[in-house]
Amino acid sequence: MAFDVTIEINKSFSVAANADKVFELLADVPESTSHFPKLENLVKEADNQYRWEMEKVGAGSASIQTVYACEYQSDASTRDISWKPAKTKDSNAQVFGTWKITENADGGTDVVFDTKATLTLPLPKLTRAMISPVVKMEFEGLVDKYISNLHEAFKA
């Protein structure tokens, strides 16, 4: 009955803030995710492991809530941050990703965001062709808004 939708997003952007400031914010998972739109709850499950509970989409019994957990690793010497799926209750997604943070020649920072998410949707497979593009578009929109929100945070 359910089907999976896989989404891969690769974004690059630059900010005027220095690389240490960018790394500090992005490596702080609660602070970083506070800028992510439609995140209902972020629950710390263990050291460096957080459960994401997104806002519900739809109405009543037809609503869907994306829930997943990730284990995060950060390396201050390389300014790399990565995450991979972790087990959690009621999970219906798996998310992997990285932030790559480098100083640029202008004294600012170049940032590369890569993520791959697989969402399991509890819908009839017949709806896959219609629903998959909508889910991908929504996820990409959330990431775009997240990056826009981070731009503002780095200006502060």
Secondary structure as the mmCIF struct_conf table of DSSP 4:
data_model
#
loop_
_struct_conf.conf_type_id
_struct_conf.id
_struct_conf.beg_label_comp_id
_struct_conf.beg_label_asym_id
_struct_conf.beg_label_seq_id
_struct_conf.end_label_comp_id
_struct_conf.end_label_asym_id
_struct_conf.end_label_seq_id
STRN STRN1 PHE A 3 VAL A 15
BEND BEND1 ALA A 16 ALA A 17
HELX_RH_AL_P HELX_RH_AL_P1 ALA A 19 ALA A 27
BEND BEND2 ASP A 28 ASP A 28
HELX_RH_AL_P HELX_RH_AL_P2 VAL A 29 THR A 33
TURN_TY1_P TURN_TY1_P1 SER A 34 HIS A 35
BEND BEND3 PHE A 36 PHE A 36
TURN_TY1_P TURN_TY1_P2 PRO A 37 LYS A 38
STRN STRN2 LEU A 39 ALA A 46
TURN_TY1_P TURN_TY1_P3 ASP A 47 ASN A 48
STRN STRN3 GLN A 49 MET A 54
HELX_LH_PP_P HELX_LH_PP_P1 GLU A 55 LYS A 56
STRN STRN4 VAL A 57 VAL A 57
BEND BEND4 GLY A 58 ALA A 59
HELX_RH_3T_P HELX_RH_3T_P1 GLY A 60 ALA A 62
STRN STRN5 ILE A 64 ILE A 64
STRN STRN6 VAL A 67 ASP A 75
TURN_TY1_P TURN_TY1_P4 ALA A 76 ARG A 79
STRN STRN7 ASP A 80 ALA A 86
TURN_TY1_P TURN_TY1_P5 LYS A 89 ASP A 90
STRN STRN8 ALA A 93 GLU A 103
TURN_TY1_P TURN_TY1_P6 ALA A 105 ASP A 106
BEND BEND5 GLY A 107 GLY A 108
STRN STRN9 THR A 109 LEU A 121
BEND BEND6 LEU A 123 LEU A 123
HELX_RH_3T_P HELX_RH_3T_P2 LYS A 125 THR A 127
HELX_RH_AL_P HELX_RH_AL_P3 ARG A 128 LYS A 155
#
